[in-house]
């Protein structure tokens, strides 16, 4: 590999850039963080690094030399989503997420600015999945059924949103267009036969699905309910859109 020697830093310069006390610490640093930019060997026993690679790595910028960058991000999101639905994000550490994802915790900072950014990305992902499946139906009732069905499939993940809102971070719900707002926009273009307003129907179903996702286990134990809730929700939707007698 041919490089311009002026574009490179030796181990002592790398140590200074990273705030390490001795250049031998760079080797330890490399062993601890295998994602650290690979050295360029220009002569025996002398390892040099590109300054821009180190600076990009410190900023958390993606390493463009890695062929597949999507897989680690997907694994991180999946691990964070799994852990954060079990307890508030504040009780889940970056290291726990990294361990569950099978990556070094340093890798997380390549894709996300921090745990809060990661938490919002998880909420965005959940909302995007529901929105994508809430395809416009032939009428408002069909659109509602699609939305409820999609929301029930990810209902346990609504705990992440609930934890966020209850801890005071309501902004997490609005980093992307809310699902309910997108649903309202679709319903306004369709014919309705409900005695309730679009907002009332969406609010009632939203409260039902979000509450179920957050408190499902408690509700089942308190009521002795067994089986899926979808059939019951079909009846609820029919009642919501039925014209007055």
HELIX and SHEET records of a PDB file:
HELIX    1   1 UNK A    5  UNK A    7  5                                   3    
HELIX    2   2 UNK A   11  UNK A   18  1                                   8    
HELIX    3   3 UNK A   24  UNK A   32  1                                   9    
HELIX    4   4 UNK A   51  UNK A   59  1                                   9    
HELIX    5   5 UNK A   70  UNK A   84  1                                  15    
HELIX    6   6 UNK A   89  UNK A   91  5                                   3    
HELIX    7   7 UNK A   94  UNK A  101  1                                   8    
HELIX    8   8 UNK A  105  UNK A  111  1                                   7    
HELIX    9   9 UNK A  115  UNK A  133  1                                  19    
HELIX   10  10 UNK A  140  UNK A  153  1                                  14    
HELIX   11  11 UNK A  155  UNK A  157  5                                   3    
HELIX   12  12 UNK A  158  UNK A  166  1                                   9    
HELIX   13  13 UNK A  170  UNK A  174  5                                   5    
HELIX   14  14 UNK A  179  UNK A  187  1                                   9    
HELIX   15  15 UNK A  198  UNK A  223  1                                  26    
HELIX   16  16 UNK A  230  UNK A  241  1                                  12    
SHEET    1   A 3 UNK A   8  UNK A   9  0                                        
SHEET    2   A 3 UNK A  46  UNK A  50 -1                                        
SHEET    3   A 3 UNK A  40  UNK A  43 -1                                        
END                                                                             
